Amino acid sequence: MNGSVNFVAIRRQFNFRGIEMGRWVTPAERDRAAVNFYQALCDLMSALQGPEPLISLRGTLGLQYGKGGRPGVAAHYVPATRQLSLAKNAGAGSLAHEWFHAFDHYIGEKMFVTAGNMDFASSHWLENHVIHPHRLNTLLADCFRAIMLSENGSEPSELFRCSQLMDEKLKVLYYAKPEEMCARAFEAFIEDAQPKSAFLVKGSRYSDEAKLGLYPKAEQRQRINHTFQDYFFTLGRALHHELGAT
């Protein structure tokens, strides 16, 4: 990007539906955030080997910074409004996780015959819904299988077991939800691509959650990374071809 990085230029380059700033974000904070967002989005695009329309989900995704936050939550994705929100002082490192939530939601209706506009593809896959026949859908199903099932597909994965244990300990249903396991697996995939930006992802290797097995490890991590790479390389190539043909 030539010249200074700002959110107007980011919105134009990636074609986000909109980018909103919170009332308490100062001009200096906004400018710093724009630089961080831009580096993170470029790193994400590089890791996925796809063009800008992939990052903005064909212009359907909106971004918020320092706005629409929830107490104690660094970042979140809102399916109803298709908004990805990062908190002003605590959202760094959360972008990859929340972007995958947005992608998982966006692709649901395109992957599954019965998916509604609030459904996540990962949850629909686990519930064994009918998939639209397409090579990309088959490849994404391979990603979900590698994340949630053992290598032979006969039992839950190690990631699922660790996630379920944590939920039992905390008396919640969070870590073992399909969309949460898949977002954390995606974080690991992106972090293993060695992005420059810690604003994009951090913590899938050495954090307390990683030590508890809440991110994929060892052989399962390699297997998941391989399936994500196959999927996003194929998707990115198709999108690049589509853009070249227009």
N, C-alpha and C positions, 0 to 999 in steps of 0.2 A: 504494500500500500504506500503510495507516494504521499509526502507531506505528513502532517501530524495525524496521529490516530485519534478518532473520536467516534462516538456512537452513531452519528449520522452516516459516516462513511461505512461503519460496520453493517448497519442496517441495509445500506445500498448494496454493498458487496455480496452479502449473504442472502439478501431478500427476506429478512425476518419480518413477520407480520407487524411487529411493533417492538420498540424498546422503551421501557418506562423507568424513570428514576423516582426514588422516594423523596418525600418532602424534605427530609433532613440530610440528604446527600449534598455536600458542599461542592462547588465547582472543582476544587482541587481533588476531592475524592472521586468525583465523576471522571475526571481526566485520567487519574491513576487506574480506575476500574476499566476504562476503555482500553488502555494499553494491556492490562491483564487479560481481559476478555479476548482481545484480538490475538494475542499470542496463543492463548488456550484454544481458541477456535481453529487457528491455523494448524496447531499441533494435532488437534482432533482430526481435521481434514486429512493431514498427512498420514496419520496412523490408519485411517479407514480407506485411504487411497481413493477417495471420492471427491466430487466437486462440491461447490457451495450449496446447491439445492439440497444435497443430502443433509447438510448441517442444519439448515432451516426447515427441513422436512417439507420441501417444495413450497416454502413461504407460509406454512401454516403455524409455525412456532413463534410465540412471543416471548420476549425476555423482560425480566424485571430485576432491578438492583436496588436494594435497600427499601423495598416496598412490598406490601402484602405478606410480610413475614409472620411467623408463628412463634410464640415464646419458647425458647430453648431449641429451636430448629434452625440449623445453619442454612438449609436450602430445601426447597420442595418443588414438586411439579403438580399442577392442578389440571386434571383431565378435562373438567367442565369448560375451562377457558383456554386450554392448551398453552398455559403459561409456565415457564421455568423461572423460578425466583431464587436469587441468592441474597442472603442477609449481608448487610453492609460490613460488619466486622467479623463475621464467622463463616462466610460462605466459601472461602478459598479452599480448593481441593475437592469441592463437591460437584463441579460442573459435569464431569464425565458420568457420574452416577445419575444425576438428574436428567442429563441428555438421554441416557438409555431409557429411563422411564418414559420420556416423551416419545422416543422411537418405538418402544414396546407398545405404547398406546396407539400411535399413528398407524403401525403396521397391522394391528389386530384385525380391522375390518377387511384389509387387503389379503390377509393370510387365511382367515377362517370364514366359512360359509355363514355361520350363525352369530358372528361377533357383532355386538352393538357398538354405538359410538363412545361408550365408556369402558369398554373391555380392553384388557391387556392380552397381547398374543401369548405371553409366557403362561398366564393362568389358563387360557383356553387350551394350550397345548397339554398341560398337565391333566386337564379334564377330558382329554381325548376327543375334542371336537373335530368335525370334518374340515380338512384343509383343502383350499383351492389348489388344484394341481398346477404346479409351476416349479421350475428348478430352484428358484430363489427361496420359495417356501420350504422346499425339501432341505435346503442347506441351513435355513434358520431353525428348522425342527431339529437338525443335527446338533446345533448349538444348545438348544434347550435340553436335549437328551444328555449331552455331555455334562451339563451343569447339574441336573437334577437326579440323574440315575447313575448307577455303577457302570463300569466299562462294558459289561455284558448285558446291561439293561434290565437285569432281573431284580434289582433292589435299589433302595435309595442311595444316593452318592454320599461320600464323606462330608461334603459341604452341607448337604441336607441334614445329615445326622447332627453335625455340630450346631447348625442353626436351630434345629428342633430342641436340642439340649439347652441352648441359651434361652429360648422362648419359655421352656418349662421352668427354668431357674427364675426368670423375671416375671412369670405368669402373664405373658402377653402372646399375641400372634403377630410377629413382625419379621424377625430374621428369617423364618422359614417360609414366608410368603414367596411364591414363585417370582413375582416381579422384583422383590428385594434381593433374592439370591442371584437373579440374572443381572441386576444392576451392579452388584458387588463383583460378580465374575467379569463383567465388562470393564469395571475399574481396573481389575488386575490385568486384563488384556491390554488396556491402554497404557498402564504404568510400565508394563514389560516392553512396550514400544519405545520407551525412554524419551518421552516428550520433554521439552525444555521447561514447560510450564508446570509449576507446583500449584497454580491456580486451577488447572484442569483436573489433576488427580494427585493424591498422596495417601499413603497409609495402607496400601493393600499388601505390603510385605512385612513391615516391622511394627505396626501399631498393636495396641492391646487386642483389638478385634482380630487382627491377623494371627496373633499368637493363640487365640482361642479357636482357630479354625474357621472363622467366619468369612474368610476369603479362600478361594481355591489354593491348594498347595501341590507341590511335587508333580507327579504324573498327571493327576486330574487337571491341574493348571495348564500343563503343556497341551493336553488334549483339547481343553476348552479354547485355548488360544489358537490352536490349529483350525478348529471349526469356525471361530469368529473370523479368522483371516480368510478362509475360503469363502465365507459368506460375503463379507464386505468387499473383498477384491472383486468378486463376481458382480455384486451390486454396483460398485464404483465404475467398473468397466462398462456396464450397461448404461449408466447415467452419462458417462463421458461420451459414449457413442451417440446417445440421444441428443446431447448438446451439440455435438459435431454435425449432426444431421439437420439441425434447425437453422 
